[in-house]
Amino acid sequence: MIPNDTPWSGLEAGKVDTRRASASARWNWFWAAMPRTDAALVLRLTELPTPTPDLPKLRNLEIRFQTLSDGPILYIRLKDNAQLELFETLCRDVIAAGELSETEGEALRRAIQRTFRWHYLLRGGKQEILSEEAQKGLIGEIEVLKLLISTIGAKAALAAWTGPSGAPKDFELKADCIEVKARRGASQPFVKISNEHQLADVPARRLWLAVITVDKAQPPHGKTLTEEVAEVTDLLERSEPSAIMDWDLLLADAGYDALHDYSAWRWIVSSPDFHAVAEGFPRIAAPVPLGLSGVTYTLGLSACTPFRADWHDVRSGLVNEDQQ
């Protein structure tokens, strides 16, 4: 049973019964009671997006498209009514995010992105704004992502971006892996390697270390993290709109929230310097001696000079890989 002090109070169980969430809302949000008396939030759409975006698979929530007699909807259904109070907070947050949108398509993307963000938070993620170091790291990965998009296309590039999921390498392709490190230009010429797996060999794949300088800038110079994200979003909207949902979900998993204000930080970004992590490259890599783990060390970039490569070297292998 749904308690009486919730937005779902009085909705009829056993069918899809709805009540408009707000008379003043720009978009068509409804509180809904689904079959089995499950609480849900519904966004009524004028048409289904084409192509239909992939939706996140969440443990305690079901998020689906459905076509009813009066048109298509997106619904977010709570599977466990014991979490109803938290679900109401989630729904109101999703509505607030969607209401910032100028188009129905944008409202839909924001609703899905916000739901995935809540999934990330409930898994133990953080709701705070990204720190300066985290912003630099994300910007560095985005710079490499843009190079990959221009080479192998958005869908393949986004599928290869494994950094937000916490994988050992930031990018994992069929025959290549790329680890990205962002550093300040004025700092000592070193980068921090966080564990023994980051520069460990991967069978049958080339491994690259990409080093990018990300420095603070004063207005009007540089770009904010929000502007960096918007640049890629605009690129995808023009070239491959079906990839935008993948992009949004990866950003959410990386801890980026479009509602956070990043205007206080502006960044100037260099082109990445690539290094081939091959025989003789200075590193501590798995397997390490028994009993050791989480090995963190500082890598001097001067020692990496003999292994310098450029984007053409990396790109040539990716193009061949994509053609196979």
N, C-alpha and C positions, 0 to 999 in steps of 0.2 A: 504493500500500500504506500502511496505517496502522501507524506504529511500535509496537513492543511495550511501550513505557513510557508509554502513555497510557490514559485510562479506556475507550477503544474497543478496546483490545487483545483479540484472541480472538473478537470479534464476527464473524459470518459475513457475507461480502459477497454482493451479488446479491439481497438481500431486506431487509426491515426487521427487523433483529435487535436486540434491546434487552437492557440490563442495568440494574437499579435503581441509581440514583445513590447513594442512602443509605437504609439500613433504618430510620433514625430520623426521616427527613424527614416533615413533616406532609402534604405534597402528593406526587403521583406523578410524580417526575422520573426519567427514564431516559436513559442514554447509548445512542445508537443508531447502527448502521451502515446507511445508506440504499443503494439500488441505486447502482451505479458506485463503491461503497466510500467514499461520502462520510460524514464524521463529522457527527453531529447530536445535539442535545439535544431530548428529547421531554417534554412535559407532558401526561400522560394525564388526560382530563376525564370527568366523569360525564355531561355534556351540553354541546352547543355553545351559546354565548351567543346570545340573541335580542334584537335583530338581531345578525348576525355583524359584528364591528367591522372597519373597514378596517385593513389591515396595512401597515407601511412597506415601501417598495421599496428594497432595499439592494444595493449593488454586489457584494459578495463573500459575502453571506449570502442565503439564501432562508428566509422565514418564512411558514408556511402552516398552515391548518387542513386536516385530513384525517380521514375516517371509516373506521376499520378494522373488522374483523369483531367485535372486542371493545369497540368504542366510539370516540369522537372523540378526537383529539389535536391539540395545537399542536406543530409542530416547527420548530426553527431549524437549518438545514443549512449547513455550510461548503462553498462552491463550489470553494475552492482549498486543497488540503491542505498547501500550503507554509506556510499561516498557522495550522497546527494548534495550536502552542503558545499563541499569542495567543487562539485560539478556545476552548481549554480554560479560560483565565483568564476570558474573557467568560462562558462557561457557568456556571462556579462563582459568578460575581458575580450572574448572573441568578437562580440557585437561591437564593442568600443573600437577595436582594431579595424573591423570592416567598415565602420561608419566614416573612417578617415578617407575612404576611397572615392574617386571621382567617377568610376565606371563599375558596372556590375561584375565584370571579369576581374577587376582589381580587388573588389570586395571578396569575391570567391577565393582568390589567391591568398589574401590576408587571413581569411577565416581558417583555411587549411594550414597555413604557416603558423598561425597562432596556436592552433590545436596541437601541432607537432611540437611547438615550443613548450607547451604545458607537459607534453609527454616527456620531453627532455628534463624539465624541472622535476617531475615526479620520479624520474629515474635517479635523481640526486644532483642534477645540474644546478647552476647558480643563476639567479635573476638579476644580479648586479650588472651594471655597465662594464664592458670589457676594460681591463687595465691597459695602460700604455703599451706594455710589453705584449699583451695579447692582441691589441690592435695592430702593432707592427708585424707580428707573426701572421695574422690573417691577411694583411695587405700583401705581404711577401708571397703567400700562397696564391692569392688572387692574381698577382702579376704573372706567375707561371701558368695559372689556369688560362689566362687570356692568350698566352702563346699557344697552348694546347688547343684551345677552341679554334684558333686561326689555322691550325694544322690538320686536326683530325675531326673537327666538328664539335658542337656543344654537347650532344648526348654522350659521345665517347669520352670527352674530356671530363665531364661531370661524373661519369661512372668511375673514372680513374682517380678522382679526388677522394682519397681515403683519410686524409688528415683529420677532418672533423669527427670521424668515428673513433679516433684514438689509435689507428693502425700504426705499425712501426715506421712505415714510410708515408710521406705526404701524398705521393701519387704512385699508383701501381697500375702499369699498363701490361700488355701481353708480353713484351720483350724488354721493357724498361721500367725502372723505378727511379723516382726523383725525391730526394730529401731537400727541403727548403729551409734556409736559415736567414733571418733578417737581423741586421746589425746597424748600429749608428756609424756614420762615416767618420766621426771624430774619435771613436773609441779605439782601443788597442786592436791590432789586426788579428783578432781571434773570434771564433764562434764556439758556442757551448753545445756539446753533444750530450743529449739528455740520458741516453742509455746505450747499452752495448748492441742493441738491435737496429738502431737508426742507420748505421753504416755497415751492417752485416751483409754479406753476399746473399743474393737470392738466386737459386739455381736457374740457369738458362735465361737470365735477364741481365742487361747492363744496369749499372747503378750510377746515378749522377748526384752530385752535391751542388745545389744552386744557392749562391750567396747573394743577397740583395741588400743594398743600403737603403734604409728607411729613416729619414731625418725629420725632426720637427721643423715647421715653417711658420712664419708669421703671415697673417692676411696681407695682401690677397694671394700670396703664393701658396702652392701646394693644394692638396685636396683633403677633405675629411674622409673618414671611413665610410660615412653615408654616401658621399659623392662617388667613392670608388665602387661601392656596391651598385649604385644607380647606373653607373657607366656600363657595367656588365649586364644589368637588367635591360637597359635600352638596346644593347647589342643583341640580346636574345629575342627581345620583342620584334626586332627587325628581321633577324635571320632564322631563328628556330624557336618560335613561341612555345612549342610543346616541351621545351627543356626548362621553362621558367619554374615549374613546380619542383623539379629536381634541385634547381638552384636555391629556391626558397628553403627547402627542407635541409639542404646541406648547411646553409647559413644558420638556420636555427640550431642544428646540431653543433655548430662551431661556437654557439653562445651569442650570436648576433641577433639583436632585437631591433626591428625598424622603428619601434616607438621610443627607443633611447636616444638621447641628445648627444651627438659626438661633435658638435660645433666648436668645442673648446680646443680640439686638437686638429691641426693641419699637418700633412705629411708630404715630403718630396721623396720620390721613389726612383732608384736607379734601375737600369736594365740588369737582369741577373747575370752573374758570372758563374759559368758551369765548370765543374771539375769531374773528370772520370774517376770514379772510385774503383780502382783496379789493383792489380798486383803491385805491391810496394807503397800503396797509399797509406799515409800515416793515420792509424786508427786503432782503437780497441774494439774488437768485434766479437760477437758470439760465435762459438761457445767460449765462455770465460772459465777459469778454473772452478772446480766444484766448490760450492758454498758461497760464491760471489754472485751478485745480481744488482741491477739498478746502477750500473757503473756510469758515472757522470765525469766528463773530462773536457778540457779546453783544447781546441784544435787551432794551432797556429797557421794562418793562411799562407805565410811565406813558404811553409813546408809543402803546401799544395800546389805551388806554382808549376812544377813539372807536369802536373796533371790537368792544367787548364784546357778548356775546350770552349767552343762558342755554340750559339744556338743552332747554327747550321749543322754541326756534328750531331747534336741531339735530334734535330728535326729530320735529318736524312734517314735515320733508323726508324723514326715514328711513321714517316710516309711509307717506307717499305713495309712496315708492320701493318699499316692500315690497308694496304693493297693486297695483302695475303688472304 
